[in-house]
């Protein structure tokens, strides 16, 4: 419920992406700043599947990534 409340508070002109498979990865503008809010700090397992592919995709972008995981 906290996530949904904060998600809905984002400005309308803020690009929000919901990705359910690798074919939905967007072309990221080179002037973008990425906000990493994918996982918290308590992950105790290796990444796999879509989660692993998402992290690799973002890391390969070479863009600035701001992590807000708590």
N, C-alpha and C positions, 0 to 999 in steps of 0.2 A: 504494500500500500504506500510506503514511503517513496519507492521508486516512481510509481504511477503519479503521485501527487507532484513530485518535482519535475517529472517529464512533462506534465501538462502545464507547468509554470513557465516553460521555455517560451521565448518570444515566437510569434508566428513566422517571422522571417529567418529563424534559426533552422538550418537544415537538419532534420532528424531522420536517421536511417534505421530501419529494422531489416536485418539481413538473416535470411533463413537458409541460404545455400550459397556456394561459391560463385554461382552465375550472377548473383546480385551485388557483387563487389562493385562499387562505383569507381569511375575515373576521378581521382582526387586532384584538385587544382593545386599547382605547385606553391601557391601563396597561402594555402590552408594551414591551420594549426589544428592538430587532432587532439581530442580529449579522450583519454583512456579511462573509461569507467566500466570496463568489461568485467573485471573480477575484483574481489577484495584482497586483503593481504593474507588471508588464512588458507589459501589453496594448498592442499597437501598431496596432490596427485599430479602426474604429468598431463600436459594438455594433449588432446587428440581431436580428430574430426574437424568440424567446422570451427571450433574454438582455436585449435592449433593453426589452421589455415588462415583465420582472421588475424591472429597475432603476427604471423609471418608476412601476410599481405601489408599490414600497417608498418611493420619494421622495414620492409623493402621500399617503402615510399620515400624514405630518407627525409621526411618532414619532421618538424618539431612536434613532439608528443608530450602533452601535459597529462600526467597521471594524477587522478584524484581518488584512487582506491584507498579506502580506509578500513 
